[in-house]
Each structure stands twice: as C-alpha cells, then as structure tokens.
Amino acid sequence: RVFPRGTVENPDKARELLNKYDVENSMLQANNDKLTTENKNLTDQNKELT
C-alpha cells in the first residue's frame, strides 16, 4: 500500500516509537555533553603537561 506523506497506519505505535527515540536521543545528547566536557578537561590537562 502507498500512504500519503505524513500519515501512519497506527498512530499510537508511531507515537510510542517517537517517544522511545526521543528519550534515547536525550540520553545520548547528555552522554555526548559529558564526554565533550571530559575531553576538554583532558585537553587542558594535556596542555599543562607539555
């Protein structure tokens, strides 16, 4: 079947998936921010040692 753009067969399932990926994305973003800070701190520490 062909569905027009922007429609889903099961809106509840689509919403559930979007929420799941939104939570996963938030967790990954938080982890990325933490690693970015850690990287900056290690870079600064490395500069002090060289």
BAMI-449668 format. One record per residue: y, z, x of N, C-alpha, C in turn; residue in one letter. Coordinates in pm, 1 decimal. Last residue first. Layout:
BAMI-449668
> Y;Z;X;Y;Z;X;Y;Z;X;A
...
***
This chain:
BAMI-449668
> 1955.8;2879.6;5255.4;1964.1;2767.4;5350.8;2099.6;2760.8;5417.0;T
> 1972.7;3082.0;5074.7;1876.4;3097.5;5183.8;1885.3;2985.5;5287.6;L
> 2149.8;2994.9;4884.5;2184.7;3113.6;4963.1;2095.0;3127.5;5086.0;E
> 2005.0;2787.7;4770.7;2128.0;2757.0;4844.9;2168.4;2873.4;4934.5;K
> 1806.1;2934.0;4639.0;1768.9;2845.1;4748.5;1891.0;2810.9;4834.6;N
> 1956.5;3054.1;4439.8;1890.2;3138.3;4539.7;1852.8;3054.9;4662.7;Q
> 2026.4;2826.9;4292.7;2130.7;2909.8;4354.7;2072.1;2995.8;4466.3;D
> 1770.2;2751.4;4210.9;1851.3;2659.7;4291.7;1961.1;2736.1;4364.1;T
> 1699.1;2970.4;4055.6;1622.4;2941.6;4176.7;1698.5;2845.9;4268.9;L
> 1890.0;2943.2;3849.8;1885.4;3064.5;3932.0;1810.4;3040.7;4062.9;N
> 1814.6;2694.5;3744.5;1948.6;2713.2;3800.8;1950.8;2834.5;3893.6;K
> 1556.0;2754.6;3652.6;1575.4;2652.8;3755.6;1711.1;2669.0;3823.1;N
> 1615.9;2940.5;3452.8;1534.3;2981.2;3567.6;1552.9;2883.4;3683.5;E
> 1756.1;2773.0;3278.3;1822.5;2889.1;3338.8;1747.8;2934.2;3463.5;T
> 1549.8;2597.4;3212.2;1673.1;2545.7;3271.9;1748.4;2657.2;3342.4;T
> 1368.9;2769.2;3090.0;1332.4;2705.5;3216.2;1454.4;2647.4;3287.4;L
> 1516.6;2835.3;2859.6;1472.8;2940.2;2952.4;1440.8;2880.8;3089.5;K
> 1539.2;2584.6;2739.9;1660.2;2657.5;2779.9;1626.5;2765.2;2882.5;D
> 1268.0;2533.3;2687.8;1343.0;2445.8;2777.5;1468.7;2515.9;2828.2;N
> 1217.3;2731.5;2499.6;1145.5;2733.3;2626.8;1217.9;2647.4;2730.1;N
> 1384.2;2641.0;2294.5;1406.3;2773.5;2353.2;1338.5;2783.7;2489.4;A
> 1261.0;2395.1;2242.1;1400.4;2398.5;2287.5;1431.3;2532.2;2353.6;Q
> 1011.5;2479.2;2151.5;1020.1;2400.2;2274.3;1161.9;2401.1;2330.2;L
> 1088.9;2609.9;1915.6;1020.8;2684.7;2021.5;1029.9;2610.8;2154.6;M
> 1197.4;2395.4;1772.5;1281.3;2511.4;1806.3;1220.2;2591.6;1920.6;S
> 970.5;2234.1;1743.3;1085.2;2184.8;1818.4;1175.7;2299.7;1861.4;N
> 816.6;2398.4;1576.3;767.1;2363.1;1709.7;882.3;2315.4;1798.2;E
> 981.7;2399.0;1349.6;952.0;2524.9;1419.1;905.9;2496.1;1561.7;V
> 968.6;2126.7;1290.4;1098.9;2188.5;1314.6;1081.2;2320.0;1390.3;D
> 700.2;2090.6;1239.5;756.8;2028.6;1359.4;894.6;2083.6;1391.4;Y
> 681.8;2240.3;1000.7;597.0;2272.4;1116.1;658.6;2216.2;1244.0;K
> 860.6;2101.4;837.0;886.2;2241.7;870.9;807.7;2282.9;994.5;N
> 726.3;1855.2;820.9;861.2;1862.7;878.2;894.9;2004.8;919.8;L
> 489.1;1935.5;691.5;485.1;1879.7;827.4;621.3;1888.2;895.1;L
> 597.5;2018.8;444.4;519.3;2112.2;526.6;513.9;2064.4;672.4;E
> 703.6;1778.8;354.0;793.0;1892.9;379.2;725.1;1995.0;470.3;R
> 467.1;1633.2;321.7;570.3;1586.1;414.6;664.4;1699.9;452.2;A
> 344.8;1782.1;121.8;279.6;1770.7;252.7;381.2;1725.5;358.0;K
> 529.8;1736.7;-83.6;501.6;1873.7;-38.4;438.1;1873.1;100.1;D
> 525.6;1454.4;-122.4;646.2;1522.1;-71.7;620.5;1663.2;-19.9;P
> 321.7;1214.1;-70.3;302.6;1355.8;-100.5;420.1;1435.7;-43.4;N
> 425.7;965.1;-14.4;328.0;976.9;-123.0;312.6;1121.9;-167.3;E
> 774.9;911.9;33.0;645.4;961.5;79.0;553.9;978.1;-40.8;V
> 1045.1;698.3;129.9;963.0;764.2;28.4;831.9;809.8;91.5;T
> 1183.3;558.0;319.9;1239.8;684.0;273.6;1160.1;752.2;164.5;G
> 1112.4;226.7;220.1;1161.3;316.5;324.7;1219.2;443.3;261.7;R
> 842.6;185.9;-11.7;981.8;162.7;29.2;1024.3;266.3;132.7;P
> 514.3;126.5;99.1;608.5;218.5;37.4;749.0;182.2;80.8;F
> 229.5;-57.9;34.9;358.6;-58.2;103.8;452.5;33.2;27.0;V
> -120.1;0.0;82.6;0.0;0.0;0.0;125.4;0.0;86.2;R
***
